[in-house]
Amino acid sequence: MYSDPLDTWEIIEEELRKPTIFKSRESLAPEYVPHKLPHREEELRMLASSFKHLITSPGSFSQKILITGAVGTGKTVTARVFGQVFTRKAREKGVNVAYVHVNCHRNRSLHNVVSDIALQLGINIPSRGLSVKEIYDAILGYLDERNIYAIITLDEFQYFAQIAGSDAVYFIVRTYDGVQYDVKRLNFIFISLDTSTLSLLDPVTESYLLRHMINLKPYTSKELFDILKYRAEEAFYEGVVSDEVLKFIADYEGSDKGGNGNARHAIEILTLAGVAAENEGSDKITLEHVRAAIMKTSREIINISEAILYSPLHELLVLWAVARLLRQTGQPYVKMGDVEKEYEMLCEMLGEKPRRHTQLYEYVMNLKKAGIIVARTSGKGQRGRTTLISTHYGPLDLLEKYIEDLVNRRLGITRR
């Protein structure tokens, strides 16, 4: 029997009336900066010691620290928490220290990195195009005029080094070389997955950073339990999450139990389990909610999401085309020409104007440099020479769905 559908107002009103188990859902968001960092206290002490000179003898030298560690080991949040608290402490002691956090995946070029530093410092850059050196000189002048010292964190530094190249890295790292500065106001934290990018530096700088390196180890199940316990107390009302549930997630992800020790992934599982429980109208998160959340996630998908979150739209479409073809053909590699045709079909479906071959090839090379795809020139047994493309990430259906969702969200934003 036909019944009148609810109108939009009633649907929203109905949802808003439902009780929630979340006290502070933002406490589980990837960008959230917590007040405490369980099991990163020693690293915070090392950072405080490294930048202590900004309070005891400000401007005496330019400190450079390298933070390394796998995805989800707390590199970004450790730097952000340190920067947030250290700048407040410095101001209490009469020293004006600014903290700037640059995402080098979003800002792919040296010009974009330097421009973002200026923007975060509140420097008005003229609308006319300025060179990198002009913007950098403006930054140094601004800091001098206002007697400000700065800690600049370049997050995902390995990506910047791979895409922008050694000259761009040298420009940043050796800021005070060759010119006599009485006061050195810029200090740096470089965040990288590993030390491989140091090969782009000259031996002196590489040696310096290796001596001033903080390596974050993957979290054990016990450490993850403590992290989840703290976040759950912030995010959920009392009694919603049991220790049994938290231990189940921690054991699944802990490095000592066969997991990656990825705190971000563990928190993502907790978040999805909470959403599943709330959607069911349950006032508690159960192990079944956690199992359902684990089924929705994949360590591979979480890892690749870090790498493609800020990729240009058409670079995502190229990756989508690769994933579709690999899944449809069941082959280990697909040809560049076939990828191009699949990409054009996706563009037509989405109403996007396709980019030219040279631009597509550049996208493929960027994805290769970022470690998302494998691309090689065909050898013997192939008629003609072409680029063969594959990816180690999977399952492919989950990868394809993730990229599709990301593309749809991106288009929804750009077309408003």
GUKOLTI-368957 format. One record per atom (N, C-alpha, C): residue in one letter; x, y, z. Coordinates in steps of 0.2 Angstrom, whole numbers, plus 5000, padded with zeros to 4 digits. Example, Ala and Ser with C-alpha at 12.3 -4.5 7.8 and 13.67 -1.06 7.14 Angstrom:
2
A506649725039 A506249785039 A506649845039 S506449895035 S506849955036 S506450005039 
END
This chain:
416
M500449945000 M500050005000 M500450065000 Y500350114996 Y500750174996 Y500650215002 S501150245004 S501150295010 S501550355008 D501350415010 D501650475008 D502350475011 P502850495007 P503550495010 P503650555015 L504050545019 L504250605024 L504550655020 D504450725021 D504750775018 D505450785021 T505850825018 T506550835021 T506550865028 W506150905029 W506150935036 W505950885041 E505550845040 E505350785045 E505950735046 I506250725040 I506850675040 I507350705045 I507550765044 I508050795048 I507850805055 E507250825056 E506950835063 E507050765066 E506850715063 E506850645066 E507550625068 E508050645064 E508750625065 E509050665071 L508850725071 L509050775077 L508750755083 R508250725084 R507950705090 R508250645093 K508550605089 K508850545091 K509450555096 P509550515101 P510050525106 P510750505103 T511250535105 T511950525103 T512350495108 I512850455106 I513350425111 I513950465111 F514050515106 F514650555105 F514550615110 K515050625114 K515050685118 K515450735115 S516050715111 S516450765107 S516750725101 R516350715096 R516550675090 R517250705087 E517250775088 E517950805085 E518550775088 S518450745094 S519050725097 S519350665094 L518950635089 L519250575085 L519450595078 A519350655076 A519550685070 A520250675069 P520550665062 P521250665061 P521650725062 E521250785062 E521550845063 E521550875070 Y521250835074 Y521150855081 Y521850855085 V521950905089 V522650915092 V522450905100 P522550845103 P522350825109 P522850865115 H522550865121 H522950895126 H523550855129 K523450785128 K523950745130 K524150695124 L524750675125 L525050625120 L525350565123 P524950515125 P525150455128 P525750425124 H526250405127 H526850375124 H527250415119 R527150475119 R527550525115 R527850575120 E527850565127 E528150615131 E528850625130 E529250565129 E529950575128 E530150615122 E529750605117 E529850645110 E529750715111 L529250735115 L529050805117 L529650835121 R529950795125 R530550825129 R531150835125 M531250795120 M531750795115 M531650865111 L531050875109 L530950935105 L531050995109 A530750995115 A530851055120 A531551065121 S531951015122 S532751025123 S533051055117 S532851035111 S533151055104 S532951125103 F532351155105 F532251225104 F532251265110 K532551245115 K532651285121 K533051345120 H533451345115 H533851405114 H533451465111 L532851455109 L532451505107 L532151545113 I532251525119 I532051555125 I532751575129 T533251535129 T533851555132 T534251595129 S534351585122 S534751635118 S534451635111 P533851675110 P533551675104 P533951705098 G533851665092 G534251695087 G534951675086 S535251635091 S535951615091 S536151565085 F535651525084 F535751475078 F535051455076 S535051425070 S534451395067 S534451325068 Q533951295072 Q533951225073 Q533551195068 K533751135066 K533351085061 K533351015064 I532750995065 I532550925068 I532250885062 L532350825062 L532050775058 L531650725062 I530950725060 I530550675064 I530350625058 T530550555060 T530350505055 T529850455059 G529550415055 G529150365057 G528550345052 A528350285053 A527850255048 A527150295049 V526650285045 V526050315045 V525650295052 G525450345055 G525050335061 G525450325067 T526050345067 T526550345073 T526550405077 G526150455075 G526050515079 G526550575077 K526850575071 K527350625069 K526950695069 T526450695065 T526150765064 T525850795071 V525450745074 V525150775080 V525650795086 T526250755086 T526750775091 T527050845089 A527150855083 A527450915081 A526950975082 R526350965081 R525751015082 R525651025089 V525650975094 V525550985101 V526151025104 F526751005101 F527351035104 F527351115102 G527251125095 G527151195093 G526651235097 Q526051205098 Q525551245101 Q525751265108 V526051215112 V526251235119 V526851275120 F527351255115 F527951285116 F527951365115 T527551385110 T527451455108 T527151495114 R526651455117 R526351495123 R526851495129 K527251445130 K527751455135 K528251505134 A528451515127 A528951565125 A528651635126 R528051645125 R527751715126 R527751725133 E527551675137 E527551685145 E528251715147 K528751695143 K529451715145 K529751775141 G529251805138 G529451865134 G529751855127 V529651795124 V529951785118 V529351765113 N529351805107 N528751795103 N528951745098 V528751685098 V528851625094 V528251605090 A528251605084 A527751585080 A527851505077 Y527251475077 Y527351405074 Y526951395068 V527251375063 V526951365056 V526951295054 H526451265052 H526451195050 H526151185042 V526651165038 V526551165031 V526451095029 N525851075025 N525751015022 N526151015015 C526650975015 C527050975008 C526750935003 H526250895005 H525850854999 H525350904996 R525050945000 R524550994997 R524951054994 N525551074996 N525951124993 N526551084990 R526451074983 R526951034980 R527551064978 S527551134977 S528151164974 S528451204979 L529051234978 L529351274983 L529051344983 H528751364978 H528351424978 H527751424983 N527351364982 N526851354986 N526951344994 V527551314995 V527751305002 V527951375005 V528351415002 V528551475004 V527951525005 S527451525000 S526851565000 S526451545006 D526351475008 D525951455013 D526251475020 I526951475020 I527251505026 I527151575028 A527151615022 A526951685023 A526251695025 L525851655022 L525051665023 L524951645031 Q525251595033 Q525151575040 Q525451625045 L525951665043 L526251715047 L525851775047 G525451785042 G524951845042 G525351895038 I525751875033 I526151925029 I525751935023 N525552005021 N525152015015 N525652015009 I525551965004 I525951964998 I525551994993 P525852044989 P525552074983 P525252024978 S524652044975 S524351994971 S524751984965 R525252034963 R525652014957 R526151964959 G526351924954 G526751864955 G527451884957 L527551864963 L528251874966 L528651804966 S529351814965 S529751754965 S529751724972 V530051664972 V530151624978 V530651664983 K531151694980 K531651734984 K531351794987 E530951824983 E530551894985 E530151874991 I529751824990 I529251804996 I529651785002 Y530251745001 Y530651725007 Y530951785010 D531251835006 D531451895009 D530951935013 A530351935010 A529851965014 A529651935021 I529751865021 I529651835027 I530151845032 L530851845030 L531351865034 L531351935037 G531151985032 G531052055034 G530452065039 Y529952025038 Y529352035043 Y529552005050 L529951955050 L530151925057 L530551975060 D531052005056 D531552055059 D531152115062 E530752145058 E530352205060 E529952195066 R529652135067 R529252125073 R529552085078 N530152065078 N530552035083 N530251965084 I530051925079 I529751865080 I530251805078 Y530251755081 Y530551685079 Y530051635077 A530251595072 A529751545070 A530051475070 I529651425071 I529751355070 I529251335064 I529651315059 I529251295053 I529251225052 T528651195052 T528651115051 T528451105044 L528851065041 L528751045034 L528550965034 D527850955034 D527550895035 D527550855028 E527650795028 E527750755022 E528250775018 F528850785021 F529450815018 F529650775013 Q529550705013 Q529850665008 Q529450675001 Y528850695002 Y528450704996 Y528750764992 F528850824996 F529150884994 F529750874990 A530250834994 A530850814991 A530850784984 Q530350734984 Q530350694978 Q530050734972 I529550774973 I529250814968 I529550874966 A529750914971 A530050984970 A530850974968 G531150924971 G531850914969 G532350934974 S532950924973 S533550934977 S533651014978 D533551054972 D533751124973 D533251154978 A532551134977 A532051164982 A532251144989 V532451084990 V532651064997 V533251105000 Y533751114995 Y534351144997 Y534151224999 F533651254995 F533451324996 F533251335003 I532751285006 I532451285012 I532951265018 V533351215017 V533751185022 V534351235024 R534651265018 R535251305019 R535051375019 T534551395023 T534251465023 T534851515024 Y535251505029 Y535651555032 Y536451545029 D536451495024 D537151485022 D537351545017 G537951565017 G538251605012 G538151685014 V537651695018 V537451765020 V537551775028 Q537851825030 Q537951835037 Q537351865041 Y537051825045 Y536451855049 Y536651855056 D536551915059 D536651925066 D536151885070 V535551885068 V534951845071 V534651795066 K534651735069 K534351685064 K533651665067 R533151685063 R532451685066 R532051615064 L532251585058 L531951525056 L532251465059 N531851415061 N532051355063 N531551305060 F531751245059 F531351195055 F531251125059 I530751095058 I530551025059 I530350995052 F530750945050 F530550905044 F530250845046 I529650825044 I529350765045 I529350725039 S529650655040 S529650615034 S529550545036 L529350505032 L529150435033 L529850395035 D530350415032 D531050385033 D531650435031 T532250405031 T532750445030 T532950445023 S532650415018 S532850405011 S532850475008 T532450525010 T532550595006 T533150625008 L533550605013 L534150645015 L534650635009 S534550585005 S535050575000 S535050634995 L534550674995 L534550734991 L534950794994 L535150785000 L535550845003 L536250835002 D536650885003 D537350875003 D537550845010 P538150815010 P538350765015 P538350805022 V538550865022 V538550905029 V537850905032 T537350925028 T536650935030 T536350865032 E536550815028 E536250755029 E536550725036 S537150735037 S537450715043 S537150755049 Y537050815048 Y536750855054 Y536050835056 L535650825051 L534950795052 L534950725055 L535450685053 L535450615056 L535650625063 R536050675065 R536250685072 R535650715076 H535150745073 H534650775076 H533950745074 M533950685074 M533350645072 M532950615078 I532250625077 I531850585082 I531450535078 N531550475079 N531150415076 N530650395080 L530050395078 L529450365081 L529250295079 K529250255084 K529150185083 K528450165082 P528250115079 P527550095078 P527250085085 Y526650095087 Y526350085094 Y526250005095 T526349985101 T526149915103 T525449915105 S525149855106 S524449855108 S524349885115 K524849885119 K524749915126 K524749995125 E525150015121 E525150085120 E524550115116 L524350075111 L523650095108 L523050095112 F523050045117 F522550045122 F522550105126 D523050125128 D523150195132 D522850255128 I523050255122 I522850305117 I522150305116 L521850245114 L521150235113 L520750255120 K520950235125 K520650245132 K520550325133 Y521150365132 Y521150435132 Y520650465127 R520650445121 R520250475116 R519550455117 A519350395119 A518650375120 A518350415126 E518750425131 E518550465137 E518350535135 E518650565130 E518550635127 E517950625123 A517850575119 A517450575113 A516750545115 F516650505119 F516050465121 F515850485128 Y515150475129 Y514850475136 Y515050415140 E515050425146 E515250365151 E514850305150 G515250245149 G514850185149 G514750165141 V514950205137 V514850185129 V515350135127 V515950145129 V516450105127 V516850065132 S516849995132 S517149955137 S517849945136 D518249925141 D518949915140 D519049855135 E518549805135 E518649745131 E518649775124 V518149815122 V518149845115 V518849875113 L519049925118 L519649955116 L520249905115 K520249855120 K520849805119 K520749765113 F520149755110 F520049715104 F520349755098 I520249825098 I520549865093 I521249865093 A521549875100 A522249885101 A522649825099 D522349765100 D522649705099 D522649695091 Y522149715088 Y522049705080 Y522649755077 E522749805080 E523249855076 E523949855079 G524049835085 G524649835089 G525249805085 S525849835085 S526349815081 S526649745084 D526549735090 D526749675093 D526249615092 K525649625089 K525149575088 K525049565080 G525549595076 G525549585069 G525249635065 G525049695069 G524749755066 G525249805064 N525049855061 N525549915059 N525749955065 G525349955070 G525550005076 G525250075074 N524750075070 N524550135067 N523950165071 A524050215075 A523550245080 A523050275076 R523150305070 R522650345066 R522150295064 H522350235062 H521950175060 H521550155065 A521850145071 A521450125077 A520950165079 I521050235079 I520550285080 I520050285075 E520150275069 E519650275063 E519250215064 I519450155067 I519050095068 I518550115074 L518850145079 L518350165085 L517850215082 T518050265078 T517550315076 T516950275072 L517150235067 L516650195063 L516250155067 A516550115072 A516150075077 A515650115081 G515850175083 G515350225086 G514750245082 V514950255075 V514450275071 V513950225069 A514250165069 A513750105068 A513350095074 A513550095080 A513150085086 A512650145086 E512850205085 E512350255085 E511750245080 N511950225074 N511450215068 N510950165070 E511250115074 E510750055076 E510350075082 G510450135085 G510150155091 G510450125097 S511050095097 S511350065103 S511650115107 D511650105114 D511950155119 D512650125120 K512850075117 K513550045119 K513850025112 I514550025112 I514850005106 I515049925108 T514849885103 T515049815104 T515549785100 L515849725101 L516349695097 L516049685090 E515449675089 E515149665082 E515249735079 H515149785082 H515149855079 H515949865077 V516349845081 V517049845079 V517249805073 R517049745073 R517149695067 R516849725061 A516249755061 A515949785055 A516449845053 A516649885058 A517149945056 A517749915053 I518049865056 I518649835053 I518549815046 M517949785044 M517849765038 M517749815033 K517549875035 K517549935031 K518149965029 T518649955033 T519349985033 T519849935030 S520349965028 S520949915025 S521549955027 R522049925030 R522649955031 R522949995024 E522849955019 E523149975012 E522750045010 I522050045011 I521650105009 I521850155014 I521950145020 I522150205025 I522850235023 N523350185021 N523950215019 N523950255013 I523550225008 I523550265001 I523150335002 S522650335007 S522250395008 S522750445010 E523250435014 E523750485016 E524050515010 A524150475005 A524550494999 A524150534994 I523450524993 I523050554988 I522550604990 L522550614997 L522050665000 L522050724996 Y522650754994 Y522650824991 Y522850824984 S522850764981 S522950754974 S522550794970 P522750824964 P522250864959 P521750814957 L521150844955 L520550804953 L520750754947 H521150784942 H521250744936 H521750684938 E522250704942 E522650644945 E522250594948 L521750604952 L521350554955 L520950514950 L520750554944 L520450514939 L520850464935 V521450484934 V521950444931 V522050374936 L522150384942 L522250334947 L521550294947 W520950324947 W520350284946 W520350244940 A520550264935 A520550234928 A521050174929 V521650174932 V522050124933 V521750064937 A521450084943 A521150044947 A520550004944 R520150034940 R519650004936 R519849954931 L520349974928 L520649924922 L520949864926 L521349874931 L521749824934 L521149774937 R520649794940 R520149754942 R519749714937 Q519549754931 Q519249724926 Q519549674922 T520249684921 T520649634917 T520949584921 G521049594927 G521349544931 G522149534930 Q522449584926 Q523149584924 Q523549614929 P524149604929 P524649634934 P524749704932 Y524749714925 Y524949784923 Y524449804917 V524349874917 V523849894911 V524249944907 K524149954901 K524549994896 K524250074897 M524750114896 M524650184897 M524050204892 G524050184886 G523550194881 G522850174883 D522750114886 D522150094889 D521950134895 V522450154899 V522250204905 V521950264902 E522250294897 E522050354894 E521350354892 K521150294888 K520450284886 K519950284892 E520150244897 E519750244903 E519650304906 Y520150344907 Y520150414910 Y519750454906 E519750454899 E519350494895 E518550474896 M518450414897 M517750394898 M517550414905 L517950414910 L517750444916 L517650514916 C518050554912 C517950624911 C517250634908 E517050604903 E516450604899 E515850594904 M515950544908 M515450524913 M515250584918 L515850614920 L515850664925 L515750734922 G515750744916 G515650814913 G516350854913 E516850814914 E517550854914 E517950854908 K518250904906 K518650914900 K519350874901 P519450824897 P520050784898 P520650824897 R521250804901 R521850844900 R522250804894 R522750834891 R523150814886 R523650754888 H523850724883 H524350664885 H524850684889 T525250734888 T525850754892 T525650774899 Q525050804900 Q524850814907 Q524650744911 L524350704907 L524250634910 L524850594912 Y525350604908 Y525950564909 Y526350604915 E526250664916 E526550694922 E526150674928 Y525550664928 Y525150634933 Y525350564935 V525450524930 V525750454931 V526450464935 M526850504933 M527550514936 M527450534943 N527050584944 N526950604951 N526650554956 L526150514953 L525950454957 L526450404958 K526950394953 K527450344954 K527950374959 K528150434959 K528650464964 K528350464971 A527650464972 A527350464978 A527250394981 G527450344976 G527450274978 G526750244978 I526250274975 I525550254974 I525550194969 I525850214963 I525850164957 I526550144955 V526550084952 V527150064948 V527150084941 A527650114938 A527650124931 A528250104928 R528250064923 R528850044919 R528750044912 T529350054908 T529250044901 T529249974899 S528849954894 S528749884892 S529449864889 G529549794890 G530149774887 G530049714881 K530449664881 K530349614876 K529649584877 G529449554872 G528749524872 G528149574870 Q528349634870 Q527849684869 Q527949714862 R527349724858 R527449764852 R527449834853 G528049864851 G528049934852 G528249944859 R528450014861 R528550024868 R528050064871 T527850054877 T527350084880 T527450084888 T527150124892 T527150124899 T526650074902 L526950034906 L526449984910 L526350004917 I525750004919 I525650034926 I525249984930 S525449984936 S525149944941 S525149974948 T524849944953 T524849964960 T524849904965 H525249914970 H525249864975 H524649864980 Y524349924980 Y523749934985 Y523149894983 G522749874988 G522149834986 G521849824993 P521249784993 P520949754987 P520749814982 L520649794976 L520549844971 L519849874971 D519349834973 D518649854974 D518649914979 L518949904985 L518949954990 L519350014988 L519950004984 L520350064982 L519850104977 E519550064972 E519150104967 E518550144971 K518250114976 K517750144979 K517950204983 Y518550194986 Y518850254990 Y518950314985 I519250304979 I519450354975 I518850384972 E518350344970 E517650364968 E517350414973 D517350394979 D517050434984 D517450504985 L518050504985 L518450564985 L518350604979 V518350574973 V518150614967 V517450654968 N516950614970 N516350644971 N516250694976 R516650684981 R516650744986 R517050804983 R517550794980 R517950844977 R517450884972 L517150854968 L516650884963 L516150924966 G515850894972 G515350924975 G515550994978 I516150994980 I516451054983 I516551104977 T516851084972 T517051134967 T516451164962 R515851124963 R515351144958 R514851184962 R514951204968 R514451234972 R514351314969 
END
